[in-house]
Amino acid sequence: MSKRTGADRLNLYELLRASYDHGVICTFEFNPTFFEEDCLGRLRTLSQNGNLSVLIDQGVYDELVRLGGAERPTQANLRYLLHPVAARGFFHPKIFLFVSRNRGRLILGSANFTRAGLYNNAELVGCYDYDADEEEELRPLFQSVFDFLMKIENRTRGEALGLNLRKMAAEAEWLLPSESAEEGTGDVEFLHNLEVPLWEQITSRVVNTVETVSIISRYFDKSPAILERIHKDLSPAKIKLYTQNYTTTLTVDYLKHPLVRSGMVEILLCDYEDEGTPQRLHAKAIAVEANGQTLLAFGSANFTSPGLMRAATSGNVETMLLLRGLPRKRFKAERLFDPRGTAELLTDLASLHRDEDKREPAAEPTELRLHEANLDEDRIRLVVQMQAELTLKDFVAVFILQNDSEVTLPLDILREGTFTGTVTEDLYRRLTEAAAVVRVEAIENEDALVTSNVVFVTCLRDPKTGRGVRRERLLEEARQSPGRFAEVFDSVIEEDEQAIKKFLDSFDIHVTDLPVPEVFHAVAPVWEREVALMVIKGKGWRMSESVYESVMDFFERHYKRLQKHVKSRSPAGISNFMHIMLTTAAVLEAQIARTVGGLSARAEEPMRTEEWQKCRDMLASYFRRYRELLNCLALEYLSPMSRSSQQARIKERLTPEAEMLRSYHARMLAQREQLEQLRVKKLRVLRPASGERVEPPLFNSLFGAPEWLKYERDLATAMKIVDGAVL
C-alpha cells in the first residue's frame, strides 16, 4: 500500500507502465490518435489490459462520431470501450483506475487522459496503490471510486459498460464492500456530486475557525458571486485565488468585487514550468487552513458554480479527493499552488489577460435517440429511445464504415425500444476490422425521414484471442447466481431461437461445496418479458418448440449434478445445490412464460388440433420437470439430512435461497392459471371434420382436473418440507 500526493512531482507516463488486467478511464477530453497510437500499444497498463473502458462526455463523444473515417478512432469499441456519459452540464471526472486480482492503482485529479494532461499541463493529481498482501488501508478509497463508476453505469444505457465493470469486480472482489474490510483511516476521502454538491461536502468537514481559503483554478464563472458564497459559508480571514494569465477565464468583474477591493480576496497570477518548459495551468484545488492544519480538496472541479456548487442534476458531474489533517508546518498551500514562487498580486484591469471558455454542454437528445449498438456474431442489437408522440415504421440501420461508405440494414423490433438485424458475413468482417458508426432511420407519416444520433458499433474483442467477449461474459455472469442467471437469460430470450440454443448448450454450473459469493448471493430475479413476448406474436410458442430439446438437455445435465449432491447430502453443498436447482427452474419457467405469451399473442387465430396437442404436451413436460426438481430438493436431499441433527446448519445455508424458491414456485402456479384462463376464454381449436372452433381439450393431460390436483398436492408436500427446514 502506498500513496503519492501533495507536493510530490509525479510522472504520469511512468505510472502507466505497470501491467493490469482491467481498467476504467474517466476523461473529459479525448484524442483518439494520441490514445490509440501513443498509449494503447506503448503503455503496459493499457497494452496488456484485456478489459478497458473509457468514459467521456456526451458532447465530446458526439463530436468524435461526426468526424470523417480517417479522423475517427479505429479501435473504439473493438479493442476498448468508448462510452459516452450525458450530464446536465459536462461529464468532467478525471479518474484512471487499473486493477488486477490482488492489486490496483488509482490516479485521480485534474489531468485528462490526453497528451496535455499526461505530459504538458500543470496538473494536480494523486496516485494510490493497493496490494492485498499488505495493509488494506486504502481499500475503502478504491471501493468508493468503483461504487461511483457503478452509479454512472446505472444512470446510462449501456450493456457493454455494465459487463466490463462486473467482469472487473468478479476478478477483483476487493473492489466490493465486505464485512471483513478495514474501515480505513479517513484521511483520504473520495467525493462526487451525483447527489450532493462538492462544496457542501467540503464545508461539512470543516470544524474549526478558518484562517485562509486558497483556490487554484483555470476556469471561473463570469460573475464573481461565488466569492460571496465562500465568504458566507466559512468566514475566512483571507481568500486567495491562484490562476495563470493568458489561460484563465477570470473576468474583470472579479477585480471590481468589494471583497477583492477590500483586500479580503487576493488574485495571484502565477507561472508554471517543468524543467524549463512552460506549462499551462489545469490544476483545480481548494485548501482550507484552520487551527494549524490544512484540508485539501483536489480533482476535476474548477472554481465554478456548475462544478463546485451544484449537484449533477443541475451542473457538471465532478469528483475530488479530500485530504484532511495535513499539518500546516509541513504542508503549505502556497508551495503547492505556486511551486516556483512566481505569484504576483493582480491589482489593475490592464494586467489581466484572459482566455475564453468556448465549451458548450451536449445538445438535448433528438426525437430518436440511439443509445447503443451491440454486434454479437451475425446479429446487431440496437437500443433506441423515441419520443412518445412519434409513430414510426420501416426502421433501418445505416452503418458508416472506416472509408466513409454506408451500408443499410433493415431492422426488426424485438421489444419496445430494442431493434435487431442480421448482418452479412462481409459486413461483419468490415465492422470488426475497424471501428464503425451507425445511425437509425425511420419513416414518420408515410414520407418524413426521422434520423437518430450516431454511435460506435460495439463488438469488443479479446486482445489475445481476437474473439468477441460479450457472449462469454454473459455466461460468466449467469453462473454467478440464480438471480443473475434470470436477468441474463431474460435478455437472451428476446433474441432468436439460435441464440437461446447456443446459450443453453454452452451454460453449465459445476458441483462444488463452496458458497455463492456474497455480492451475488441475494440478487432477486427480474422478469419483464411480457412486452417482448407480445412483440414475438404467433412465433412465441413455435420458438419455444424449436428450443425444446436444448431445454431438456439443459435439465438433464444439471439434474445429474443435483443427484451428486443427493449422494453426499452435506449442508456445505446446499448453496451450490440451490444455485443449480433455481437456475434450472428459471429456464423451465422462462420457456413456460414464452410459450404462454406466444399463445396469448395469437389467441385471435384458431389452432389446429395437432398444434394444440404439441403445445400442451410441451408445457406439461416443463411442469413435470419442475416437480422433479422440487421433489429432489425436498424428498431426496433435505428430508434425509434433517434427520441427522444438522437442522441449524441446514437452516443457515437454505434460508437465503428459500424466498427465491417461493417466488419461482408462485410464478409456476400462476403460469398454469394464466394458461387455463387463455384456454377457456380466448384460445380455440379447429375441429378437422366440421371446421368448428371449440375450446382446446385437456383430455387426460397433466392439466386435466384429476392430474392437476395430484400435481398440486405433490408440490405442496415438497414445499412443506422446505418451509420446515427454514422455520
N, C-alpha and C positions, 0 to 999 in steps of 0.2 A: 504494500500500500504506500503510495506516495502522492504528493500534490505539489504543483508548481504554479504559484500565483504571485500576487503582489508585484514587487518591482523587478522580479527576475526577468531577464531577456529570454524569450522563447523563440526557437527556430521551428516554425510550424512545419516546414518541409522535412526536417529531421524527425519530428514527432510522428510523421506519417510513413515511416519506413518499417515499422514493426508489422507483422502479418496478423490478421484477424479473420475469422470466418464470417462474421456478419457486420453490417454497418448501416447507419442511418445518418444522412447529412441533411440538415435544415439550413438553407441559404436563401437570401433574398435575390441577389444577383447570381446569374449562372451563364457561363460562357462555354458552349459545347465543344468548341475547338480546343480550348485550354484543358477542359476536363477530360476529354477522350484521348487527345494526343499527348498531353504533357503529364497527366496524372494517372489515368486508368491503367496504362501499361507500364508506368515507371515507378509508382509508389507502391511498395509491397502491401500497405494497408488496403489498397484498392485492387491491385493486380491479382492477389491471391484470395480475394473476398468473393465468395460464391453467392452471397445474399446481400445485395447492395440497393438501398433505396435513397433517392434524392428528392426532398420535398422543397418546392419552390412556390413563390407567389403566383396566383392565378393569372394576373396581368402579365408577368414575365413569361409564363408558360404560353399564353395566347400569342405573344409576340414571336416566340420560337416556332410554333406550328405554322405561322403565316410566312415564314421565311422560305426562300426557294430551296430546292433539294440540295444544292451544293453547300448551302449555309446551315441547313438543319443538322441536328445531331444524327449520326449514322448508327449509333449503338443503343440509343434510348429505347427502353422497354424490351430490349433483347438481351443485352449484357447487364444492364442495370435498370431499375425502375425510376422513371422521372414522373413524379406525381404532383399535380397542382393542388394548392390549398387556397380556397377563396376566403376572403375576410372582408369585413365592413370597410376597413382601410387597407393595410398591407399585411401579408403573412411575412413577418420580419425576423423570426428567431435565427440565430447562428449557433447551431449545435452539431458537433461531429461526435457521434457515439459509435465506437467499434468494440465488439465483444467476441470472445470465444467461450468455450465451455466453462473455464475456471478463471478467466481474467478479462479485463476490459480497460479501455481508455476513453475518457471523456474530455473533449476540448470545447469550451463554451465561452462566448464573449461577444465581441463586436465584429469579428472577421467573417466576411463571406468566403465561400469556397471558390475563390477566383484568384487570378494572378495578383491583383492588387491586394486582396485580403491576406493571401498566404505569404507574399514576398515584399510588397511595396509600401503599403499604408502604415501609419502609426496606429496600431490596434491595441486593445486591452483584452486579453484572454486568460483563462485559467485552464490548466491541464491536470487531470486527476487520473490516477491509475488504481485499479482494483485487482487484487490477487487473492483467490480463495484460500491459498495456503498460508497467507499472512493474516494480520488483523483485518476485520471487516468493518472498520470504522466508516469507510466511505460507501459501503453498500447502500444505505438509505438514500444517498445522493443519486446514485445510478438508478435506483428504483423509482425515485421521484421523476427523473427525466424520462424513463421508459413509460411511466404512467401518463405523463404529458403526451407522449407520442401516441399512446393508445387512445387517449381522449381525442386527439386530432383525427385519428383513423375513424373513430366512431362518428365524428361530425362530417366526414366526407364520404362520398360514394366511391368506393374503390376496393374491389375484391383482392386485387394483387397486393396492395399495401397491407391489408389485413393478413394475408397469407405470409408475407415476408416478416411482419412483426411477430406473428405467432410462431413461425419457424425459429426465429431468433430466441424467443422466450423458452421454447421447448428444449433447445440445446444449451441455453444459458439460464437455467432455472433460478439462479441467484438474482436475476432481474425482477423476480416476482416477490411480493411480500410473503413472509413466513414468520411463524411464532418464534422460531429459534434465532432469527436475525437480530443482531445487536441494534440498539436504537441510535447509535452514533453520538458524536459529541455535541452536535447542534451548532458548531461554529461555522459550518458551511451549509448553506440552505439554498435550494433551488426554488425560484419564484417564476410564476407565469400569470398572465392576466386573463385567462379564459373565463373566470368568474368574477374576480376582484381586481381593481386597478392596482398596478405595481406600487404607486405612491402610497396608497392606503396600507399596503402590506409593509412597506419600508418604515413608515412613521409609527406603525403599531409596535415595532421592535425598539423604538427609541424610548428610554425610560428616564433619562437624566436631562438636566438643563443643557440645551445645545449652545455651543460656543460658535462654531463655524460650519457652514454647509458649502462644500466645494463641488462644482459640477464641471465635467468636461463633455463637450458635445460639438459636433459639426453642424447639426441641423437644429433649428429653433422655430417656434411659432412666429408668424408675422407680428402678432400682438404680444407685448410683454406681460400680459395679465397673469401668466403662470408664476411670475415672481411674487405676486401678491399672495398666491396660494402657499408658496414655500414659506413666506414670512408669517402668514397667519397660522399655519399648522405647527411650525417648530420654533418660531420667535428667536431665531439665531442672532447673535451679535453681529455676524458678518456672513454675507453670501458672496462666493467667488465663482465667476463664470470663466472657464478656460476654453478658448477656441483658437482658430487659426485664420489669419487674414487670407483672402482670396479663395478660401474653401468654405468659410462659414456662411450660413444663410441668416445670421443675426441681422435684424433691421435697425435703422437709425432710431426707431421708436424706443428701443431699449435704452439708448443714451438719454432720451428725454424723460424717462420714467422717474418719478420722485424718489424711489428707493435708490436709483443709481446716482441721481443728483446729490442726494444727501450723504453719499459715501457708504451707505449700508450695503449696497451691492457694488462689487468691483468686476469689471470686464477686463480680462487679461488675454492679450494676444501672444501666442507662442509659436516658435519654430520647432520642427521635428526633423531628425535625420537619423540614418543608420550607417555608421562608419563612413560618414562624409556624404552619403547620398540623401538628398532631401526627401521627406516623406509627407504625404497628405494625411491630415488628421481624419481618423474614422472612429476613434475610441469613443465610448459612451459610458459614463460612470457618475456616481454620486457618493461623496464621502461626508459623513456626519460625525463631527468631533464633539464629544461630551465627556466630562469627568475623566480626562486623561486617556480616553480610549476613542478609537475610530470604528465606525460602522461603514463598510464599503459595499456598495451595490454596483455591479458592472454587468454589462451584457449587450442586448440588442437595442434597448430603448433609448432614443435620443431625448433631449430636453424639450419635448413637445407634448401637447395635450393628448393627441391620439396614441402616442407611445407610452406615456408615463401616467396620465391622469384618468384614462378610460379603460374599461374592460373591453374584451374583444368584441362584445356585442355592438359597440358603438365606435370602436377605434381599431388600432392595429392588433395583431397577435404578437406578443413580445415575451421574452424570457430574460431573466437576470440571475446571477449568483449573489448571494448575500454573505459577506464575511463579517462577523462581529467580534468584539473583544480584541481588536488589534491595538497593541499598546502605542500610544502617541509618541513615546520616546524613540521607538524603532520604526514606526510607520508614519510617514508624513505625506499628506495628500499632495502637497505642492511638489514633492520629489517624483511622485508617480505621474502627475498630470503635466508637469513641466520638467522633465528629467535633465534638460540641458541648462536650466535656469535662464531662459530667454524671455520670460514673461514681461510684457510691457503693458502698463495700465492704459486702457483706451479712455481718452477724455474728450476728444473732439470728433465731430462727424466726418471731417475730411480724412481722418486716418483710417476709417473703416472701409475696406474693400470686400464686398460680399459676392457670393455666388448665388445663382438662382436654383431653387429646387423645382425641377420641371416634372417630377414624377406624379402620376395620377393613379388612383386605385383602379382596379379592373372594372370594366363596364358591367352593368347588371346583366344577368343571364338572358339569352334570347328566348323567343317563344318556344323554341325547340332546342333543349339543352342536352347535348351528348356528354355523359359523364365518363364512360369507359368503354373500350372495345377490346375484348379478350379473344385471342386466337388460340384454339386448342385443337391440334391436328387439323382436320379439314373443316372445322366449324368456327365461325366468328359469332361472338355474342356481344350485343351492344345494349348498354343501359341508357335510356333516354327519358328525360323529364319534359312533359308537354304541358302547356297552359290548358286549363280545364275546358275553356270555351272552344278550343280548336277541334275541328272534325277533319281528320286527315286519312289519306289512303295511299296505296301504291308506294310503300316505303322502299327506298334503295340505299345502299351504302356506296359511297364514292371514295375509292382508295386513291391517294396521291402518292406515287412511288418516288424513289430517290431521284429518278431522272425527270420528275415532274409530269410523267404520263399518268393518265387517270384510267381506272378500271371500275365499272359499275356492277353491283351485285344486288339482285332482288332479295328482299328480306321477308321472313315470316314472323308473325307475332307469337312469342312464347307465352307471355302474360303481359298485363298492363305495364308498359314502360320497358319491356325487355324484348329484343328482337334477335333473330338468328338467321344465318345463311350458310350455305356450303360453298367453300372456295375450291377452285380447280387446283390441280397439282402444280401447274405453272405459277398461279398466283400465290399459292402457299410458299413456294420456293422463293419468290421475289419478296414476299413480306418478311421472310426470316433471314434473308441475306443482308438487308439494310433497313434501318428504321423507316417506316412509312406512316402517313397520317390518313385519317378518314373523317368524312362528314356524313350526315344522314340527310336525305332529301325526301320530301313527301308532297303530295298534291292536296290542296285545300280548295273546296268549292269548284271542283271539276278542272280548273285550269291554273290556279295560283300555285307557284312553287314556293315551298317553305324549306329553308335550309338551316341546318344546325351549325353550331361551332365545330371546330376541328380538334381532334385529339390524336395522340400517337396510338398506333395499334400495339397492344401488349401481347408479347409471346416470349416471356423470359426464358432464357436457356441456361443450362448448367455449363459454366465455362470449361469444365473438364471433359464432359461427355458430349456437349452440344445438344443434348435432348431438352425438350420442354420440361419445366418444373411444375406447372400447375397441377396436373393430374396426380403426380406423386405426392405433392404437398397436401392435396385434398385427402388422399388416402391416409397419410400420416396423421392428419388432424382427426379424421374419422375414427382412428384407432385409439384416440386418447380417452374417450368416454362415450357411453351410450347417448348422452345428450348432444355431444359434439357430432357424433355419427348422424343423429337425426337431422341436425342443421345442414350438414354436408349433403346427405342423401336427399334432403328436401330440394336442394338446388340441382342435384343431378337428375331427379325425375322430371324436371322441366325440359330436359333435352330429349333426344330421340332414343328409341329402344337400343340402338347400338351402344350409345354412351352408358345406358343403365347396365347392359350386359357386361360391358368391359369393366365397369366399376365393381359389380358384384363378383365377377370372376377373378378380379385382382385383389380383392379385400380378404384379409384373414386376421383373426385375433388368436394369438398363441396362448397356450396354457401356462400359467405362472401362479406362484403364491404371493407375488408382490402386489401391494395395494395400488389402486389407481392414484396417480399424482393428485395431491390435494387441490391444486388450482383448477383441475378439470373435474374433480370428483362430483360436485353437486350441481353441475350445469344441467338445467332442465331442458328437455327437447322443445323445439319451437316448430309448430306446424301451421303454415299459412299457404296451403296449396290449392284452396278452393278456386281462386281465380284462374290459376294455371290449368286446373282440370277442366274448367268450363271452356277455356280457350281451345283446349285439345278437341272438344266436341266429341263427335262419334268415335274418334280414334282411341279414346281413353281405354276402354276395356280390350280393344284389339291389341293395343300396345302392351297391355298387361299380359295378354295371352302370349305375345311374342317373347316375353322375358320370363315366362313361367318356368322353363327348365333351369335358367340361371338362378332363379329364386330357390327352387327346390334343391339344387346343388349347393347353394349357399347354406341352406338349412342343414343339409346332411353333413357337410363339413364341420359346422360349428356344433351340431348336436353330438357328434362323436367326441368333441373336446369336452362337452359337458359330462359325457359318460366317464371320461378320465377323472374328472373331479368327483363323480359319484363313487368311484372305486377307492379314492383316497379319503374322502369325507373329512377334510380338515377345515376348521374355521378360518385358517390362514388363507384358504383359497376362495373364500366367499366373494371377495371383491372382484376377482377375475371371473368367477362363475357368473355373477350378476352382470358383469360387463358383457360377457358373451351372450347371455340369455336376453338381456334387454336390447342389445344391438340386433339380434336375430328377430326379436319381436318387432322392432322398428321396421325391418324390411317387410315382414308379413303385413303389418298394419298399413304401411305405405302402399303396398300393392292392393290391399283391400280398398283403401280410400281411392286409389287411382281407378280401380275397376268400377266402384260405385259412382264415382264422379263422372266417369265416361258414360255409364248407363243413364245418369241423370241428364247429361247434356244431350243425349239422343232420344229422350223419352217421347218426343213427338213422332218418331219414326218406329213403326212396328217391327219386331224382330221375328226371324224365322225360328221355328221350334228348336232346331239343332243349335242355333246361335245361343238361345237362352240356356239350353241344357249344358253346353260347354262352359258358358259364363258361370252358371250356378255351381257346377262341379268344381271349377277352378277356385271359386270363393270358398266352397266347403273345404277344399284341400288346405287352403290357407288357415281357416279357423281350426281345423283339426291339428295342424302343426303347432298352433299356439297352445292348444290343450296339452300336447305332448311336452312343450316347454314348461308349462306351469306344473304339470304332474312330476316332471323330472326334478324340478326345484323342491316341491313340497313333499312328495311321497318318497322319492329315491335319495334326496340329498339332505334336506333339513330334518325330516322326521327321524331317521336313524341317528343323526348327530345329536338331536335334542334329548335322546335317551342316554347320552354318555356324559352327563354332568358338565356340559360345556355351554350351558344356556347363556351365561354372561358374555362370553366371547362371541357367540353367535349373534346375540343382540347388538353388540358393539359394531360388528362388521356388516350386519344386514340392514340396520336402521337407516343409514344414509341412502340406500337404494330402494327401500320399501315404498317410499312415497312415489318415486318414479314408476315403479311397478304398478301401483294402484292407478296412476294416471293412464298408463298403457291399457290396463285392464278395463277401465271405464270407457276408453275410446273404442276398444274392440267391441264391446257390447253395444255401444252407440252406433257403430257401423252396421251391425245386424239390424238394429231398429230402423236406421235410415233405409237400408235395403228393403225391408218389409213395407215401409211407407211408399217407396217407389213402386214396388211390385203391385200393391193394391190400388194405388191412386193414379199412377202415370204409365207404367210400362204395359205394353200389350204385345201379345204373340199372335201371329197369323196361323190359323188352322190350315193345314195343307190342302184339305179337300174343299172346304167351303170358302176359304179366304176370310173367315170371320175373325175379328180382333177380340181376343179373350185375355183374361188375367193369366200371367205366367204361372204354370203349375209348379207345385213343390214335390208332389208325389211322396216317395219315401226318402227324400234327401235329408241332409243334416238340418235344413231349415224348416222341415215339417214339424208340427207341434210335438209329437212324441219324442223325436230325436233331439229337438232343441231343448226341451225341458230337461232331458237327461244331461245334455251338454252343460246347461246352466248349473245343474246340481254338482257336476264334476268340478267345474270351475270354482263354485262356492266352497266346496270341500277343501280344495287346494289353497284358496286364499285364506281360509280359516286357519290352516296350519301356518301359513306365512305370517299372518297377523299375530298368532300366538307366540311366534318366535321373537317378535319385537316388542310385545306388550309386557 
